[in-house]
Amino acid sequence: MRPYLAILHDSFREAVASRTLPFLLVFFTIVLLALAPLGLREDVPWKLRSTDIADVRLLTIKLRAERAGDTPAKRVIDRLPEDLRKRIADPEAAASDKPPEDNPFGPTKLQRDFAEGINERVLSDAKFFSKEAWDEKTLPDEAKSLMERGVSSLSQDEVRRLNRLAFDTGFSGAVLPAPKSSAELTWLGGDIPLLTDTLRQASVDKPEVQRQAQDLLRAVSSWIVGPIGLLVAIFVTSTIIPRMFEAGAIDLLLSKPISRTGLYLTRFFSGCAFVFITFSYFIVGLWLIVGLRLGVWNNGLLLTIPLLLFAFAVIFAVSAGTGVIWRNPIVSVLLAVLVWGAGFAVGVVRDGVHTFRNGDKVREIVLADGGMFVSDKNGHVFKWSDSTRDWNDVFKGQGRQMMAGLVYPLLGPVYDPASQRLIAADIGPGGTNRLLVGSNQSEWERADGATLPPATRSMFVTDDGKLIAAGQAGIFRFEGDFGAKTVGWQFWGLNFTSDTKTNGFVRADGDENRGWSRDVAAAVDRASGDLIVLDRGAVSRYRFKDSEYEKTQSRDLETDKAAVIGFGGTRVLAAFADGRVVILDAATLKDVASFTIPKNDPPRLAEVSRDGALAAVLTHGGTLFLYDARKGTRLDGDVRGNGDVSSIAFASDGSLWTADRLKRLTRYDGESLERKESFEGSLSRMEMIYRYALRPLAWVLPNTYGLRNAETYLFTDRKSEAIQGPDARLESERLTYDVWGPIWQNLAFLTVVLGLTCVYIARKDF
Amino acid sequence: MSEAIVHVSDLRKTYSEGLVFRRRVEALRGVSLAVQPGEIFGLLGPNGAGKTTLIKVLLGIVRKSEGDARLFDRPAGDRAARRRVGYLPESHRLPRHLTANTALDYYGGLSDVPAAEIRRRRPHLLRLVGLEKWGKTSVAKFSKGMQQRLGLAQAMLHDPDLLVLDEPTDGVDPVGRADIRRVLRQLKERGKTVFLNSHLLQELELVCDRVAILQNGRVERIGTLDEVKQLAAGGRLEVAMQLEGELSAIEQALAGLDVRKKDAVDSRRVQIVVGAADQAAVDTAVDAVRRAGVSVCGLIRRQRTLEEAFLEIVGEEERA
């Protein structure tokens, strides 16, 4: 052990002697010292910002109109300077008020002058607010509690705050309400010199500032400590290996009682240790500063240290291997940067292609009497042709609009066996919210028709042809004409339809006044037509009777988590956002079994076979979990491409269908889960390039770019993020991060490069 | 197996050079030798003879192609054997960030010597090689000779049983060379074995017990210094004589003798060098000269230098 410690010790002695380590530590110290005075100043938000005046014209109208008696308007006007009073009195002044030419989105002069005047003369005046003047206004609770304490006992800022709350109440609609709290970043207790006034004015509450600080940290670790730090580290460690293997130096080392691979690996890890110390120093310093100064204790930042070290080790292995062969630091750096750059570029391209091809993945599988359909995430529908053994684009027609860059699928399609029609709905951003219908007679060409109820989340067709739409507005049954259209309006080229006109959809849940939550989930048993609804943690079963759904059973599952549900025969399956999966008896709604799936990969789809024998949960990450719903046990089916599964469906014969890759469908026997047949079709050019060029190339090169996924995961503890933001519904399309793939890939690369270098060293005559 | 510390038998090493067009270079072509405990063994040979390759094979730095090479009765390159060896490579390069003291710390650690033991031995070793005042000086400021001295110190730091020194006096001034000779003799007195490789034949002649001459990857001569020198003369003694008499009588007297050199001094005197198998043969030659009525004015038994012997052997080989 002692010889290897001697090598480690010498590496640090060399780093110190070469001034690399001291230089980096001094540099990081300067950066940390520069950041250390950062602080968070919390204010009682009372100031009226010019941007808070949402409608300056309305404000002047209100001030002019309510001047009689002791009113808020009179109290404001009495305190304003003469110049502003004149401008309030002149209706043309507000009408002609325009933003400056150099900043068309900025505040107008009148807005700025109003804000300044109101802040100085009105809100700062302790006598501005009086109970009598605001007698007819409903003040917020915060203002009431300040009033209860008595104006005389309030601090100056609290008086101003009370004034501001009163002002907001008095002129609601014309001004935006003051935030509940406000905070801004400070440096040495004062304003940050580099922040512009506009940015400072846009200061927000403390959680928002902390969130921004988190984003900043993420950017720092992603780029400054990531690729940039990586390259700096490669430069400063480039001499470690070549110097050791120089003629005259290596033969003396090899004469010592140490192994060749041990010598090399110790030297390699000493380079890693050197980088670990410098990175750790900086990141721990950063973590302490943002924790102590801003109150943001993000442990994910600390976990990026081993991740960064890992990324460095991957590239350093190339640099070190090159150093052994050519014994030249310049060649080492060049080749390492070249390999890293190639890996990074391939990673970026692959990521881009991956995003594009994601839109081509199957989202829905429709098993109809007349054939097999799939719809992809871009909302395109395809029908399998047995003669050409390929997917044919069907369900084409007018009526769908795409917003550039946004991928949005159709709702459905579902197959109506009674009328042999394919029914979908266009509900994406900018969608028409209309039903799209196609049939065999029209060669599956679609026609757009009736408008869906607003906020429809699910659409089902029962075996007897009932079309049901469920969502926030309730449960609706379709009774109208598919072809009837609702008149909408256009804005910026996008169609909008009235939310209130349901055009053939009839409320069917028996309670016109009842509103469901945003996260309501519903599923139908196609055979019986019964419905299961899960809302705000309560699961209810509805039976169709006398043209309405009647609640027959209900149970509180005691959770506030959103869920996706499936219903078939005797079983109901619910998969919650927190990873809990429960199988319920459909008749009693009692638990049959419960399971957990990884909570960082939320469920997207829950399905139960028609007879209630099999249940399946598909996650956004493409992992399929199968259950024997009758016995309430987990099944270990050998599902093809599990981890990349994009959709599932159960056929009427109980067989399971899965979609993976782009459009490869596989059928499994419903009892044995044995694979029976596959349908894939021809590959597009892009898919061929992806599959046979880009992906193999990416496997040969290191994938440090992909480690960003792991980094995002460490920061957010989520394997996927909703494209539509944190408020998106559970089944909405998400960006899924492949966290472990790049880690395994880089680990394989590191092992192979280190292994090959060790073999070379062991066999080399020095 | 022999008790030799170094035992090499029919050792061969062939290098392959070139990336595309591979070229085979035979560096060792069946070398056999043995070095006994406590002796100073010198390895001679012209450039490219295979001396450094032989040392590197013994230390496991280069892999052998065929044959057998053993150190301390273990396969060459064995880690346990290397533990007992101190090595000073030719044109070695000590890391420039080290001082003499930290260099000894580093190489001592690599030789598995505890830090306390290194600190204890360090002053003595630096004094031994004449660097006692340079302990804290950076190696980057050392002359070639000083680096050689420090290299020798690191080789001795772990008190090895065998020292393998490749051109130890390279770049060292005469005083330093004398110091190194002194150190080598002290090592020998302590029962250590030294395997020395040098171009400076006078140096070797002064310290070595036995030498081997390596040429073109083969051992041409091996033995004690006297044996090698004698062997260079075809294994015979050489006697220089100054004879006086009639030239015809001298010619008659020399008939039948192994006359290797003959120079006429004047009309009656001739200087000759005669080869003889042993002293009896020398006596017979003198008797023959005297019987012919020729006077022997002077007689000297001739001593060859190692350099002469080396040049003769190497020259013979090249002529062959």
Interface residues (C-beta under 8 A of the other chain):
Chain A: R2 P3 L5 A6 I7 H9 D10 R13 E14 A17 S18 R243 E246 A247 G248 A249 D251 L252 L253 L254 S255 K256 P257 I258 S259 R763 D765 F766
Chain B: Y15 K56 L59 G60 I61 V62 R63 R79 A80 R82 R83 V85 Y87 P89 S91 H92 R93 L94 P95 H97 L98 T102 D105 Y106 Y107 G108 G109 L110 S111 D112 V113 P114 G151 Q154 V164
